[in-house]
Amino acid sequence: MTQSKSQQERQWNVRKQSQNPHGKVKSFEQLAEEAGKNRKE
C-alpha cells in the first residue's frame, strides 16, 4: 500500500464532509417536526 489506512480514512472523511457543507442531513422526523411548527405559527 502506498498510503496508510488512517490516511485513506482521513481523506475519505474530508471528501464526504466537503460534499455536505451545511452540516448533517436532517431525518424525515426532524423535517416533519419543523414543518409542523411552521404551520402553527
N, C-alpha and C positions, 0 to 999 in steps of 0.2 A: 504493500500500500504506500502511496506517496504521501497521504495525509493521515494523521491520527484520527481515531474515531471521534474524539472530543472536538477536534477542529471541524470535521464534517458536520457534526450535530450543531455546532455554533453557527456555522454558515447557513445551514438549513433553517435554523430558527430565525436568523436575521432576514432571510428571504421571505419566510412566512409572515413575519411581522411587517415587512415593508409592503406586502400585498394588502394589509388591512390597517391603514394608518389611523383610523378613528377608534381604535380600541376593540374590545371584544364585540362579536355579533350578539345581539340580544336574542333570547329564546322567544318562541311564539307566545309563551305565557306572559313574559315581561312586556312584549309589544301589546298584547291584548289588555293588560292592566293599564298601560299608559293610554291606550285608545279609550278605554272606559272612563278614565279620569278626565280626559279632554272633552268627552261628550257631556259630562255632568256640569262642567263649568260654563 
